[in-house]
Amino acid sequence: MIQALWLCLLPLWLLASWHLEPGKRPRSAIDRLPFKSVRDMRTIPQNPAYYARQLRPMSRSRQLAYDREYNRIYFSPWEPGYRIEEPKEELLWATPFVLKRKLYDTRKRLIPMKRRQAWVRNAQMEKLGSVGARAISVRHTDLRALPTRTPAYRDPWKSTEGFPFDYLQNSELHLNVPLYLSHYSKDGRWAFVQAAHANGWVPVKDIALVNERFIKAFKTGRYYLTTKDDLWLKEGKKRYSLIKMSTLFPLDRSGRWLLFARRGARGQALLTRIRRPSKKLIALKPLRFTPRNVARIARELYGEPYGWGGKMMTRDCSATTRDFFAEFGIFLKRNSAKQVKAGHATKIKGLPATQKKAAILRYAKPFRSMLYVPGHITLYLGKYRGEPVIMHTYWGIRQKDWSKYPLCRTIITTTHPGDELPNTRKKSELINTLQQIITF
């Protein structure tokens, strides 16, 4: 036991050359998506700073209250007696999904049933909660619906059921995310974990077990978040992990170092320190809710390719809103259906388009509100020439033949992007389908 604690604390006094530096996300098939554009992207301001001038102040006391709740939720998987509270049918959805449908891989080949059955056996979900350990992510990684890296597409010939819509991609984990470890896969290579925002399967090599000593040292009460996207954490010249915006780093009790977790040889978490980088890359949490800061954070997200569930180190619509609000101390869960339950809701479902626009302009607050339609969520920026304007990570616009006109990235538009296209299905335009305004 003494040796394990010594190993846990050893890196705190070893002066390794760990540092953060600006970089780029590794290029992938995501970068070859069929990016198109619509009139909104050419005729309304595409710089978030234009809309930040419309910001309505948030009191510092209110922001700090949100931030205290953020920290409570973020670290909740480490609480004594923690248990996964998700309904069992939500935890087990992947089993009937892969056993009852035809699924295809990236080469558009049918995935054999024997292989899918092997995934289910390897998951051994009957052992849910049997380990009940506490852990932490040690690099940026994926959360999978089953213990496999193999993508699964429902229909690779359709624009919304082929790449990048890998149905086994649940979400992603940043570095330093507290986890509840439910159990291991049969082959021992994967762990089923619950983070505060989502659950799923993660490779064992991407997490480490924590003890009370580690938790006490890690939970310092003062935390920094990265404010620049796609940084690299490096030891000397060697890359260790990509770091996405809103990754949390505790400030150590001396106030000189930031902390992060690595995996030791025995699977235990090693607490490692890193010099605080430039203020251009990281900021004390929560970042003040000012026009300059909201514009800066939104700008980091703008233009990123669409990645379902964070696939290939990108974002989908809910990851964009989650990482934006995190900077200002507001915690959001993984998907739009759960994010809509946060904040104060104003229902606009069923209103005619003109009344919806009027309600949005009246009740939504720039950079403090989200607009929700089932399956999609957006950040409200403000207005331009009397039109509500949103920023959203958007796959595409529904066409009359039910295909999508692909936009495939984070864009700034009105609530009816693509209205000028001849084949746009009018009933499916956002303004006709939006249901709620969620405000903080």
Secondary structure, DSSP 8 states (H G I E B T S, - for coil): -HHHHHHHHGGGTS---EEEEE------GGGGS-----THHHHS---HHHHHTT-----HHHHHHHHHHHHHHHTGGGSTT----S-HHHHTTHHHHHHHS--B-TTS-B--HHHHHHHHHHH-GGGTTSS-EEEEE-S-EEEESSS-----BS-TTSTTTSTT--TTEEEEE-TT-EEEEEEE-TTSSEEEEE-SS-EEEEEGGGEEE--HHHHHHH--S-EEEE-SSSEEEEETTEEEEEE-TT-EEEB-TTSSEEEEEEE-TTSBEEEEEEE---TTTEEESS----HHHHHHHHHHHTT-BB-GGGGGG-B-HHHHHHHHHHTTT----SSHHHHTTSSEEEE-TT--HHHHHHHHHHH--TTTEEEEETTEEEEEEEEETTEEEEEEEEEEEEBTTS-EEEEEEEEEEESSTTTTSTTB-GGGSHHHH--EEEE-
